[in-house]
């Protein structure tokens, strides 16, 4: 039997192999949406839907993608206006973030140039149509050698980055009655705060980083 699009034996179009993944509105699997973005023979181990902590601010301007086309021509004026908006936002938002950090800790440790920082930049930047640089939701697709970062819409999975599996070194769940925080530790010692949807997602992340494949997510 030939290999299917998910690294397993062939399946009919309506039956995808069972992996850990979030429940889709209307039912069905995310795997057919992800399949076009996989390399030949690449296997999906799990799909986990998470968010970056609100303790992280927007992507600093020097780490943002360059504009193209018309936006590039007027980029200087937009940058001046944007810098003013950023300064006002940081003065107000930064004050409240600092208050939250007293009780919840830092959102990013290691700086924007670290492995955790580059992961955060990819998520906050989001897809092609998102230019607010404060996107927080991300659907992580764990394969046998990388982690795809993207979003799943009705027309497909839209990736906006990836990291090697080996960079994500450890997951530290810090969930409680008032917190859904999960800390992702990277191989270079940096870390970033995430928000898990539920305890099952936190446990799945922990298993994946330990080299194990979690069972399918329990039915709601």
C-alpha positions, -999 to 999 in steps of 0.1 A, spaced: 0 0 0 14 34 -9 20 62 16 -7 87 22 -3 125 25 4 122 63 32 96 62 8 67 69 -7 41 45 -31 56 20 -65 67 32 -96 76 13 -102 114 11 -129 113 38 -108 94 64 -77 110 78 -55 92 103 -61 99 139 -37 124 155 -40 149 184 -57 180 170 -82 207 179 -119 201 172 -130 217 139 -163 236 137 -186 213 117 -163 183 123 -136 168 102 -98 168 105 -72 196 99 -49 172 82 -62 176 47 -56 214 51 -21 208 62 -12 181 36 -2 205 8 25 221 30 43 188 39 74 175 23 72 140 7 72 114 34 68 140 62 47 127 91 23 148 112 25 139 149 0 164 163 -17 198 157 -20 221 187 -38 254 188 -23 279 213 -18 316 219 11 338 228 8 354 262 -5 390 263 26 398 283 45 402 250 42 435 233 40 440 195 70 432 173 96 459 176 99 479 144 134 467 135 121 431 134 92 437 111 90 425 75 97 451 48 67 463 29 65 459 -9 48 477 -37 31 510 -29 36 506 8 74 506 2 72 540 -16 54 557 13 72 536 39 91 565 54 60 585 62 42 554 75 72 546 97 72 581 112 35 579 120 39 543 132 68 552 155 46 579 172 17 555 177 41 528 190 56 553 215 22 562 229 10 526 230 42 515 247 39 542 273 3 531 282 4 494 275 39 490 289 28 503 323 0 477 326 23 449 312 48 457 339 22 454 366 11 420 353 47 408 351 50 414 389 24 386 394 28 365 362 65 368 353 80 379 319 65 370 286 98 366 268 132 358 282 164 360 261 155 389 238 140 391 203 172 377 186 170 344 207 152 313 195 122 321 216 122 357 203 123 346 167 94 322 174 75 351 189 82 374 160 69 348 135 37 344 155 31 381 162 37 390 125 11 365 114 1 359 78 4 381 47 -28 400 54 -19 408 90 1 439 96 -7 448 132 23 427 144 3 416 174 -13 383 162 -14 359 191 -31 328 179 -11 301 162 -18 265 151 13 244 157 17 215 133 43 190 148 59 168 122 87 144 125 114 171 120 98 206 123 70 227 137 49 246 113 34 279 125 2 291 109 -36 295 110 -64 272 98 -92 288 78 -121 273 58 -100 275 26 -69 258 40 -39 260 64 -19 292 60 17 288 73 37 319 83 68 303 97 84 272 111 111 261 137 131 229 139 118 204 164 151 203 181 149 240 191 120 234 215 137 219 245 111 218 273 75 226 282 67 238 317 30 239 324 21 265 350 -17 261 348 -40 267 377 -74 280 387 -66 315 373 -39 307 348 -36 288 315 1 297 312 26 273 296 63 282 293 82 270 262 119 267 268 142 267 238 176 250 233 195 283 236 181 289 271 155 314 260 118 310 268 84 324 258 50 324 277 21 307 259 -16 303 268 -30 268 264 -66 263 255 -70 236 281 -50 210 301 -51 185 273 -32 209 250 -6 216 277 -1 178 282 2 172 245 29 199 241 48 183 270 46 149 254 57 161 220 88 179 234 97 147 252 96 128 219 63 111 224 32 112 203 0 122 222 -32 102 217 -61 119 199 -78 147 218 -108 135 239 -142 143 224 -160 173 239 
